[in-house]
Amino acid sequence: METASFTQALHGLVEQRIALQNRASNMLSACGLNLIEEALSSEEKLTAVLEFPGDKVARMQLRVIAEQIRTLNKSIAELEWNIHRERTTRYPKRRVSRRR
């Protein structure tokens, strides 16, 4: 039951992260900077986006979006770890016996 709950929460957070990534990508695209898909998934790219030479308001919005994406990344990683832990606790690996 817990795994299903964790998985459902994970799905919701991933959807939120994708929406924020799309929003940031659209903002950058409107300013002439086209990113490849999934470019805002890494910390390196999020940091690079903050160096965007756009206007003050756009930089502030991008900074807020980047922080929200970072927070979601941490929460997603925590949920993934909990899902993994729950599955390995419930279904531990079985030892394979060696027959000779």
C-alpha positions as CSV (number, residue, x, y, z in Angstrom):
1,M,0.0,0.0,0.0
2,E,2.8,2.4,0.9
3,T,4.6,1.8,-2.4
4,A,1.4,2.7,-4.4
5,S,1.1,5.9,-2.3
6,F,4.7,6.8,-2.9
7,T,4.4,6.1,-6.6
8,Q,1.3,8.2,-6.9
9,A,3.1,11.1,-5.1
10,L,6.2,10.6,-7.3
11,H,4.0,10.8,-10.4
12,G,2.5,14.1,-9.3
13,L,5.9,15.7,-8.5
14,V,7.3,14.6,-11.8
15,E,4.4,16.2,-13.6
16,Q,4.9,19.5,-11.6
17,R,8.6,19.4,-12.5
18,I,7.9,18.9,-16.2
19,A,5.4,21.8,-16.1
20,L,8.0,24.1,-14.5
21,Q,10.7,23.0,-17.0
22,N,8.4,23.7,-19.9
23,R,7.6,27.1,-18.4
24,A,11.2,28.1,-18.1
25,S,12.0,26.7,-21.6
26,N,9.1,28.7,-23.1
27,M,10.4,31.9,-21.4
28,L,13.9,31.3,-22.7
29,S,12.6,30.4,-26.2
30,A,10.6,33.7,-26.3
31,C,13.9,35.5,-25.7
32,G,15.6,33.6,-28.5
33,L,17.4,30.9,-26.5
34,N,16.1,27.5,-27.6
35,L,17.1,24.6,-25.3
36,I,17.1,20.9,-26.1
37,E,14.5,18.8,-24.5
38,E,15.3,17.8,-20.9
39,A,17.9,20.5,-20.7
40,L,16.6,21.7,-17.4
41,S,16.9,18.3,-15.7
42,S,20.5,18.7,-14.6
43,E,21.8,21.0,-11.8
44,E,24.4,22.2,-14.3
45,K,21.8,23.5,-16.7
46,L,19.7,25.1,-14.0
47,T,22.8,27.0,-12.8
48,A,23.5,28.1,-16.4
49,V,20.0,29.3,-16.9
50,L,20.5,31.7,-13.9
51,E,23.3,33.3,-16.0
52,F,20.7,34.2,-18.6
53,P,21.4,37.8,-19.8
54,G,17.7,38.7,-20.1
55,D,15.8,41.5,-18.3
56,K,15.6,41.7,-14.5
57,V,12.0,40.3,-14.3
58,A,12.8,37.3,-16.5
59,R,15.9,36.5,-14.5
60,M,13.9,36.7,-11.3
61,Q,11.2,34.4,-12.6
62,L,13.8,31.9,-13.9
63,R,15.5,32.0,-10.5
64,V,12.3,31.2,-8.7
65,I,11.4,28.4,-11.2
66,A,14.9,26.9,-10.9
67,E,14.6,26.8,-7.1
68,Q,11.2,25.1,-7.4
69,I,12.7,22.5,-9.8
70,R,15.6,21.9,-7.4
71,T,13.2,21.4,-4.5
72,L,11.1,19.0,-6.6
73,N,14.3,17.1,-7.6
74,K,15.1,16.6,-3.9
75,S,11.6,15.4,-3.2
76,I,11.6,13.1,-6.2
77,A,14.9,11.6,-5.2
78,E,13.6,11.0,-1.6
79,L,10.4,9.3,-2.9
80,E,12.4,7.2,-5.3
81,W,14.7,6.1,-2.4
82,N,11.6,5.3,-0.3
83,I,10.0,3.3,-3.1
84,H,13.3,1.3,-3.6
85,R,13.6,0.7,0.2
86,E,10.0,-0.4,0.5
87,R,10.3,-2.8,-2.5
88,T,13.6,-4.3,-1.3
89,T,12.2,-4.7,2.3
90,R,9.1,-6.4,1.0
91,Y,10.8,-8.5,-1.6
92,P,14.4,-9.2,-0.5
93,K,16.8,-10.9,-2.9
94,R,16.9,-14.6,-2.6
95,R,20.1,-16.4,-2.5
96,V,20.7,-18.7,-5.3
97,S,21.9,-22.1,-4.2
98,R,24.8,-23.6,-6.0
99,R,24.3,-27.2,-7.0
100,R,27.2,-29.3,-7.9
